[in-house]
Amino acid sequence: MRLLESSGYLCTRAGASLGVFDVLALGAHDIKAIQVKSGTKYCSALEREQLDLVRVPPNVSKEIWRFPDRCRAPLIERL
């Protein structure tokens, strides 16, 4: 969230990952709906299917941010 906020986004987090997305980031011209994974975790096929089923407006990007061990910058995958 710090990376996004430093880029001008207003962020909110879904506590304990109760939603499909972990972070929603609101920007001046776009919105990012982000699923976050850390360490050796990847998005499972079921999680990807759930992300694909969510319908969003054209200005919303669905993304998976993965932070491998000891990595400060995310590997970003746009769906």
ROSE-4610 file (N, C-alpha, C; in Angstrom, 1 decimal, always signed):
// ROSE-4610
residu = [M/M/M/R/R/R/L/L/L/L/L/L/E/E/E/S/S/S/S/S/S/G/G/G/Y/Y/Y/L/L/L/C/C/C/T/T/T/R/R/R/A/A/A/G/G/G/A/A/A/S/S/S/L/L/L/G/G/G/V/V/V/F/F/F/D/D/D/V/V/V/L/L/L/A/A/A/L/L/L/G/G/G/A/A/A/H/H/H/D/D/D/I/I/I/K/K/K/A/A/A/I/I/I/Q/Q/Q/V/V/V/K/K/K/S/S/S/G/G/G/T/T/T/K/K/K/Y/Y/Y/C/C/C/S/S/S/A/A/A/L/L/L/E/E/E/R/R/R/E/E/E/Q/Q/Q/L/L/L/D/D/D/L/L/L/V/V/V/R/R/R/V/V/V/P/P/P/P/P/P/N/N/N/V/V/V/S/S/S/K/K/K/E/E/E/I/I/I/W/W/W/R/R/R/F/F/F/P/P/P/D/D/D/R/R/R/C/C/C/R/R/R/A/A/A/P/P/P/L/L/L/I/I/I/E/E/E/R/R/R/L/L/L]
num = [1/1/1/2/2/2/3/3/3/4/4/4/5/5/5/6/6/6/7/7/7/8/8/8/9/9/9/10/10/10/11/11/11/12/12/12/13/13/13/14/14/14/15/15/15/16/16/16/17/17/17/18/18/18/19/19/19/20/20/20/21/21/21/22/22/22/23/23/23/24/24/24/25/25/25/26/26/26/27/27/27/28/28/28/29/29/29/30/30/30/31/31/31/32/32/32/33/33/33/34/34/34/35/35/35/36/36/36/37/37/37/38/38/38/39/39/39/40/40/40/41/41/41/42/42/42/43/43/43/44/44/44/45/45/45/46/46/46/47/47/47/48/48/48/49/49/49/50/50/50/51/51/51/52/52/52/53/53/53/54/54/54/55/55/55/56/56/56/57/57/57/58/58/58/59/59/59/60/60/60/61/61/61/62/62/62/63/63/63/64/64/64/65/65/65/66/66/66/67/67/67/68/68/68/69/69/69/70/70/70/71/71/71/72/72/72/73/73/73/74/74/74/75/75/75/76/76/76/77/77/77/78/78/78/79/79/79]
x = [+0.8/+0.0/+0.9/+2.0/+2.9/+3.4/+3.7/+4.1/+3.0/+1.7/+0.6/+0.4/+0.4/+0.1/+1.2/+2.5/+3.5/+3.3/+2.5/+2.2/+0.9/+0.3/-0.9/-2.2/-2.2/-3.4/-3.9/-5.2/-5.8/-6.2/-5.7/-5.8/-6.7/-7.3/-8.0/-7.7/-7.7/-7.3/-8.5/-8.7/-9.7/-9.1/-9.5/-8.9/-9.0/-8.0/-7.9/-8.3/-8.2/-8.5/-9.9/-10.9/-12.2/-12.9/-12.3/-12.9/-12.0/-12.5/-11.7/-10.4/-10.4/-9.2/-8.7/-7.4/-6.8/-6.7/-6.5/-6.3/-7.1/-7.7/-8.4/-7.6/-7.1/-6.4/-7.1/-7.5/-8.2/-7.3/-7.1/-6.3/-7.1/-6.5/-7.2/-7.9/-7.3/-7.9/-8.2/-7.8/-8.0/-8.2/-8.6/-8.7/-8.0/-7.3/-6.6/-7.2/-7.7/-8.2/-7.1/-6.4/-5.2/-5.3/-4.9/-4.7/-3.2/-2.8/-1.4/-1.0/+0.1/+0.7/+2.2/+2.6/+4.0/+4.7/+6.0/+6.8/+6.7/+6.5/+6.4/+5.0/+4.0/+2.6/+2.3/+1.4/+0.9/-0.6/-1.2/-2.7/-3.1/-4.0/-4.4/-5.4/-5.7/-6.7/-8.0/-8.4/-9.7/-9.7/-8.7/-8.6/-8.6/-7.9/-7.9/-9.3/-10.0/-11.3/-12.2/-12.1/-12.9/-12.6/-11.3/-10.9/-11.5/-11.5/-12.0/-13.5/-14.2/-15.7/-16.1/-15.3/-15.6/-15.7/-16.9/-17.0/-16.7/-15.8/-15.4/-15.6/-15.7/-15.8/-14.4/-14.4/-13.2/-12.0/-12.3/-11.1/-10.6/-11.0/-10.5/-9.7/-8.4/-7.6/-7.5/-7.6/-7.5/-6.1/-5.4/-4.0/-3.6/-2.6/-2.0/-0.6/-0.3/+1.0/+1.6/+2.8/+3.5/+4.8/+5.1/+6.3/+7.1/+8.0/+8.8/+9.7/+10.2/+11.1/+12.2/+12.4/+13.4/+13.3/+12.1/+11.9/+11.1/+11.5/+10.8/+9.8/+10.1/+9.3/+8.4/+7.2/+6.3/+6.4/+6.1/+6.0/+4.5/+4.1/+2.8/+2.2/+1.1/+0.4/-1.0/-1.3/-2.6/-3.4/-4.7/-5.6/-6.5]
y = [-1.2/+0.0/+1.3/+1.2/+2.3/+2.7/+1.7/+2.0/+2.7/+2.3/+2.9/+4.3/+4.5/+5.8/+6.8/+6.3/+7.3/+7.7/+6.9/+7.3/+8.0/+8.4/+9.3/+8.5/+7.2/+6.5/+6.5/+6.5/+6.3/+4.9/+4.2/+2.7/+2.3/+1.2/+0.5/-1.0/-1.6/-3.0/-3.8/-5.0/-5.9/-6.8/-6.5/-7.2/-8.7/-9.4/-10.9/-11.5/-10.8/-11.3/-11.9/-11.2/-11.7/-11.5/-10.6/-10.3/-11.0/-10.8/-11.3/-10.6/-9.3/-8.5/-8.0/-8.0/-7.6/-6.1/-5.4/-3.9/-3.3/-2.2/-1.3/+0.0/+0.4/+1.7/+2.6/+3.8/+4.8/+5.9/+6.0/+7.1/+8.2/+9.2/+10.3/+9.9/+8.9/+8.5/+7.0/+6.2/+4.8/+4.2/+2.9/+2.2/+0.8/+0.4/-0.9/-1.8/-3.0/-4.0/-5.1/-5.3/-6.0/-7.2/-8.4/-9.6/-9.7/-9.8/-9.8/-11.1/-11.6/-12.8/-12.6/-13.3/-13.1/-14.4/-14.3/-15.5/-16.4/-17.7/-18.7/-18.9/-18.1/-18.3/-17.8/-18.5/-18.1/-18.1/-17.4/-17.5/-18.9/-19.5/-20.8/-20.7/-21.8/-21.8/-21.3/-21.7/-21.2/-19.7/-19.2/-17.8/-17.0/-17.5/-16.8/-16.8/-17.9/-18.0/-17.0/-16.9/-15.9/-14.5/-14.2/-12.9/-12.6/-13.6/-13.5/-13.2/-13.8/-13.6/-12.2/-11.5/-10.2/-9.2/-8.6/-7.6/-6.2/-5.5/-4.2/-3.2/-1.9/-0.9/-0.8/-0.2/-0.2/+0.5/+1.4/+2.1/+1.4/+0.2/-0.6/-1.8/-1.8/-2.9/-4.0/-5.2/-6.3/-6.8/-6.9/-7.2/-8.2/-9.0/-9.8/-9.3/-8.9/-8.5/-9.6/-10.0/-11.1/-10.5/-10.7/-10.3/-11.6/-12.0/-13.2/-12.9/-13.9/-13.7/-12.7/-11.8/-10.8/-9.8/-9.6/-8.8/-7.6/-6.4/-5.2/-4.7/-5.0/-4.5/-5.7/-5.5/-6.6/-7.0/-8.3/-8.8/-8.6/-7.8/-7.4/-8.1/-8.7/-9.4/-8.8/-8.2/-7.6/-8.7/-8.8/-9.8/-9.1]
z = [+0.0/+0.0/+0.0/+0.6/+0.6/-0.8/-1.6/-3.0/-3.7/-3.5/-4.2/-3.7/-2.4/-1.8/-2.2/-2.3/-2.7/-4.2/-4.9/-6.3/-6.5/-5.3/-5.4/-5.2/-5.0/-4.8/-3.4/-3.2/-1.9/-1.8/-0.7/-0.6/+0.5/+0.3/+1.4/+1.3/+2.5/+2.5/+3.1/+2.5/+3.0/+4.1/+5.4/+6.5/+6.4/+6.7/+6.8/+5.4/+4.3/+3.0/+2.9/+3.4/+3.3/+2.0/+1.2/-0.2/-1.3/-2.5/-3.6/-3.8/-3.5/-3.7/-2.3/-2.1/-0.9/-0.7/-1.8/-1.8/-2.9/-2.6/-3.6/-3.6/-4.7/-4.8/-5.8/-5.3/-6.0/-6.5/-7.8/-8.4/-9.0/-9.5/-10.1/-11.4/-12.1/-13.4/-13.5/-12.5/-12.6/-11.2/-11.1/-9.9/-10.1/-9.1/-9.1/-8.1/-8.5/-7.6/-7.5/-6.4/-6.3/-5.4/-5.8/-5.0/-4.7/-3.4/-3.0/-2.5/-3.0/-2.6/-2.1/-1.1/-0.7/-0.5/-0.5/-0.3/-1.5/-1.2/-2.3/-2.8/-2.3/-2.7/-4.1/-4.8/-6.1/-6.0/-7.0/-7.1/-7.6/-6.9/-7.3/-8.5/-9.1/-10.2/-9.8/-8.6/-8.0/-7.8/-7.2/-7.0/-8.3/-9.3/-10.6/-11.3/-11.1/-11.6/-10.9/-9.6/-8.9/-9.4/-9.6/-10.1/-11.5/-12.3/-13.7/-13.7/-12.7/-12.7/-12.2/-11.5/-11.0/-12.2/-12.4/-13.5/-12.9/-13.7/-13.2/-14.4/-14.1/-15.2/-15.9/-17.1/-17.9/-17.3/-16.3/-15.7/-14.5/-14.2/-13.1/-13.7/-13.1/-13.5/-12.4/-12.8/-11.9/-12.0/-10.8/-10.8/-9.7/-9.9/-8.9/-8.6/-7.4/-7.0/-6.2/-6.6/-5.9/-5.4/-4.1/-3.5/-3.1/-4.0/-3.6/-2.4/-1.8/-0.6/-0.8/+0.1/+0.1/-1.1/-1.6/-2.8/-2.3/-2.6/-2.1/-3.2/-4.5/-5.6/-6.0/-6.3/-6.6/-8.1/-8.4/-9.7/-10.0/-11.0/-11.2/-12.5/-12.3/-13.4/-13.6/-14.7/-15.0/-15.6/-15.2/-15.7/-16.8]
